[in-house]
Amino acid sequence: MGTSTRWEGPRWSGLYSRLARWDPDRSDAGATATAAIAALQGSCRADPSAFGLQDAACAAGARLADAMETLGSSGPSGLLNKDPVHEDLASEEEGDRLDWQDPADAFVAELTRRVGGEGSTMVDAALRRAITASAQRLLTTHPEMRESLSASDRPSQGRGLAGDLLCLLYQWFFADLVTEFLRAVIAEKIKLTVPVLDVIDSEGRIADGVAERIIALIPNPCEEAEAQAAEATKAALSVNDASAEVEVDVPLSDVARRLVPGVVGKVLGFAVDALGEEEVPA
């Protein structure tokens, strides 16, 4: 990727042959999506460092958890305030970051900046496209977010975003990451060998199939947080007066962060039985 040599991509001959024989009216988009996922996961199982995807996805997932903490406490408008980590650059960058005619566009751009990072590899590009797509989907499916951002009287610190919306964003991001990476690899690989790719899946059925299958592998951080809070409350009651009111709060962003290694391992096909704090293979 860092030289002038064209990247040949992975040797996914079965998938490429399937695409080369693609018939929009007869080919099975779901089976092709399954084949694409299997090819990626097979490469990652053979070499956990393949494409640099594991490390990049874990780092981006941790950054997303940080963003979820801000969104949970201050809402979408909270992202548009100065970022303390980059405060020394605020004077020269603030105009570029915040001077958007549509505050919703500013929200998407800032979330992409925070989560997507600044790398220049194919994986980094896929990360940025994934978080952008997830943020835009959130605004589309929940227009009240766009309305709150566009309100002329919105406070600099808005109300915290509901946990279920944060969890949707989390699940969509990892599904979109796999989808965007596969889309990029396949497109790069068959530009010369199968130049008709541009019209193979014009309706996005393969991409939709990939996202649908990957999202089924990703736990809902909200459910995990509720389960952990219930366990912690039960443990607290066991050592205190059972009649006392005890309710243990488990921060959603902390749960999301702890889940990242297991989620990445799951979507990349590593042998991770339990999603949690365990590490994927090094």
C-alpha positions in Angstrom: 0.0 0.0 0.0 2.9 2.4 0.7 4.8 1.7 -2.6 4.1 2.2 -6.3 3.4 -1.5 -6.7 -0.3 -2.3 -7.3 -1.8 -4.1 -4.4 -2.9 -7.6 -5.6 -5.2 -8.2 -2.8 -6.1 -11.6 -1.2 -6.3 -14.8 -3.3 -10.1 -15.3 -3.0 -10.4 -17.2 -6.3 -13.7 -18.8 -5.3 -15.4 -15.5 -4.6 -13.9 -13.8 -7.7 -15.1 -16.7 -9.9 -18.5 -16.4 -8.5 -18.6 -12.6 -9.2 -17.2 -13.2 -12.7 -20.2 -15.5 -13.4 -22.7 -13.0 -11.8 -26.1 -12.8 -13.4 -28.3 -10.1 -11.9 -31.4 -12.1 -12.6 -30.3 -15.5 -11.5 -27.3 -15.2 -9.1 -27.9 -15.5 -5.4 -26.8 -12.3 -3.6 -27.1 -13.9 -0.2 -24.8 -16.8 -1.1 -22.3 -14.4 -2.6 -22.4 -12.3 0.6 -21.8 -15.5 2.6 -18.9 -16.4 0.4 -17.4 -12.9 0.8 -17.5 -13.1 4.5 -16.1 -16.6 4.5 -13.2 -15.5 2.4 -12.4 -12.6 4.7 -12.7 -14.7 7.8 -10.6 -17.5 6.3 -7.8 -15.0 5.6 -8.0 -13.6 9.1 -7.9 -17.0 10.7 -4.9 -18.0 8.7 -3.2 -14.7 9.6 -4.7 -12.7 12.4 -2.6 -9.7 11.3 -4.1 -9.8 7.7 -4.6 -6.4 6.2 -4.0 -4.8 9.6 -7.7 -5.1 10.1 -7.8 -6.5 13.6 -5.7 -3.7 15.1 -7.4 -0.9 13.2 -10.9 -2.2 14.1 -10.0 -2.5 17.8 -8.5 1.0 17.9 -11.5 2.5 16.0 -13.9 0.6 18.3 -12.3 2.1 21.4 -12.5 5.6 19.8 -16.2 4.9 19.1 -16.8 4.1 22.7 -15.2 7.4 23.7 -17.6 9.2 21.3 -20.5 7.2 22.7 -19.6 8.6 26.2 -19.8 12.2 24.8 -23.0 11.5 22.9 -24.6 9.8 25.9 -23.9 12.8 28.2 -24.2 15.7 25.8 -26.0 14.5 22.7 -24.9 15.0 19.1 -24.3 18.7 19.7 -21.7 17.7 22.3 -19.4 16.5 19.6 -19.4 20.0 18.0 -17.7 21.6 20.9 -14.0 21.9 21.2 -12.2 18.6 21.6 -9.9 18.9 24.6 -7.4 16.4 23.1 -7.1 18.7 20.0 -7.5 22.0 21.7 -4.1 23.2 20.6 -5.3 22.9 17.0 -8.7 24.4 17.6 -7.7 27.9 16.4 -6.7 26.7 13.0 -9.1 23.8 12.6 -12.3 25.1 14.3 -13.5 26.9 11.3 -13.1 23.9 9.0 -14.7 21.6 11.6 -17.7 23.7 12.7 -18.5 26.0 9.8 -21.1 23.8 8.1 -24.4 25.1 6.8 -26.1 22.0 8.0 -25.2 21.1 11.7 -26.1 17.4 10.8 -23.3 17.4 8.3 -21.0 18.8 10.9 -22.0 16.0 13.3 -21.3 13.3 10.7 -17.9 14.9 9.8 -16.8 15.2 13.4 -17.9 11.7 14.4 -16.0 10.4 11.3 -12.9 12.4 12.3 -13.0 11.1 15.9 -13.6 7.5 15.0 -12.0 7.0 11.6 -8.6 8.3 12.4 -6.1 9.8 10.0 -4.5 6.7 8.4 -4.0 6.3 4.7 -4.5 2.6 4.1 -7.4 0.8 2.5 -8.5 -0.3 6.0 -8.4 3.3 7.3 -10.5 4.4 4.3 -13.0 1.7 5.0 -13.2 2.7 8.7 -14.1 6.3 7.7 -16.7 5.2 5.2 -18.2 2.9 7.7 -18.6 5.4 10.5 -19.9 8.0 8.0 -22.5 5.5 6.7 -23.5 4.6 10.2 -23.9 8.2 11.4 -25.9 9.1 8.3 -28.2 6.1 8.8 -28.8 7.2 12.4 -29.8 10.6 11.2 -32.1 9.2 8.5 -33.8 6.6 10.7 -34.2 9.0 13.6 -34.9 12.4 12.1 -35.5 13.9 15.6 -31.7 13.9 15.9 -31.3 16.1 12.8 -34.1 18.4 14.0 -32.4 18.8 17.4 -29.1 19.7 15.8 -30.8 22.2 13.4 -32.9 23.9 16.0 -31.9 27.6 16.2 -32.2 27.6 20.0 -30.2 24.4 20.6 -27.9 24.7 23.7 -24.2 24.0 23.3 -24.6 20.9 25.4 -27.7 19.0 24.3 -29.5 16.2 26.1 -27.8 12.9 26.1 -28.5 10.5 23.3 -30.7 7.5 24.2 -28.8 4.3 24.9 -30.7 2.4 22.2 -29.5 4.8 19.6 -25.9 4.5 20.7 -26.1 0.8 20.5 -27.5 0.9 17.0 -24.6 3.1 16.0 -22.2 0.7 17.6 -23.6 -2.4 15.9 -24.0 -0.6 12.5 -20.4 0.6 12.6 -18.8 -2.9 12.8 -21.2 -4.3 10.2 -20.5 -1.4 7.9 -16.7 -1.8 8.5 -16.8 -5.3 7.2 -19.1 -4.4 4.3 -16.9 -1.4 3.2 -13.7 -3.3 3.5 -15.0 -6.2 1.4 -16.4 -3.7 -1.1 -13.0 -2.0 -1.5 -11.0 -5.3 -1.7 -13.3 -6.8 -4.3 -13.5 -3.6 -6.4 -9.7 -3.2 -6.3 -9.1 -6.9 -7.2 -11.4 -7.1 -10.2 -11.0 -3.8 -11.8 -8.9 -5.5 -14.5 -10.1 -9.1 -14.3 -13.9 -8.5 -14.0 -14.4 -4.9 -15.2 -18.2 -5.4 -15.2 -18.2 -5.2 -11.3 -19.7 -1.7 -11.5 -23.0 -3.2 -12.8 -22.9 -6.5 -10.9 -24.7 -5.3 -7.8 -26.1 -2.0 -8.7 -28.9 -2.4 -6.1 -26.5 -3.2 -3.3 -27.9 -6.6 -2.5 -24.6 -8.2 -1.8 -23.5 -5.4 0.5 -26.9 -5.6 2.3 -26.4 -9.3 2.7 -23.0 -8.9 4.2 -24.2 -6.3 6.7 -27.2 -8.4 7.7 -25.0 -11.4 8.4 -22.3 -9.5 10.3 -24.7 -7.5 12.4 -26.2 -10.8 13.6 -22.8 -11.6 15.2 -22.6 -8.3 17.2 -24.0 -8.1 20.7 -26.1 -5.3 21.8 -24.1 -3.2 24.3 -27.3 -2.0 25.9 -28.4 -5.6 26.7 -24.9 -6.4 28.0 -24.9 -3.3 30.2 -28.3 -4.2 31.6 -27.2 -7.7 32.4 -24.0 -6.5 34.1 -25.9 -3.9 36.1 -28.4 -6.6 37.3 -25.5 -8.8 38.3 -23.7 -6.0 40.1 -26.9 -5.0 41.9 -27.6 -8.6 43.0 -24.0 -8.8 44.3 -24.4 -5.5 46.2 -27.7 -6.6 47.8 -26.0 -9.8 49.0 -23.6 -7.9 51.1 -26.1 -5.2 52.2 -29.5 -5.0 53.8 -31.7 -6.7 51.2 -34.4 -4.2 52.0 -32.2 -1.2 51.1 -32.6 0.4 47.7 -29.5 -0.5 45.7 -29.1 0.1 42.0 -25.7 -0.2 40.4 -25.1 1.8 37.2 -22.9 0.3 34.6 -21.8 3.0 32.0 -22.8 2.0 28.5 -19.6 3.4 27.0 -17.4 1.2 29.4 -19.3 -1.9 28.3 -19.0 -1.0 24.7 -15.3 -0.5 25.1 -14.8 -3.8 26.9 -16.7 -5.6 24.2 -14.6 -4.4 21.3 -11.9 -7.1 21.2 -14.5 -9.8 21.3 -16.7 -8.1 18.7 -13.7 -7.7 16.3 -12.8 -11.3 16.9 -16.3 -12.4 16.1 -16.8 -10.5 12.9 -13.4 -11.4 11.6 -14.0 -15.1 12.3 -11.6 -15.8 15.2 -12.4 -18.6 17.6 -13.8 -16.4 20.3 -16.5 -18.2 22.2 -17.5 -15.4 24.7 -17.7 -11.8 23.8 -16.1 -9.7 26.5 -12.7 -8.6 27.7 -10.7 -11.5 26.3 -8.2 -10.7 23.6 -8.4 -12.0 20.0 -5.3 -13.9 18.8 -2.2 -11.8 18.5 
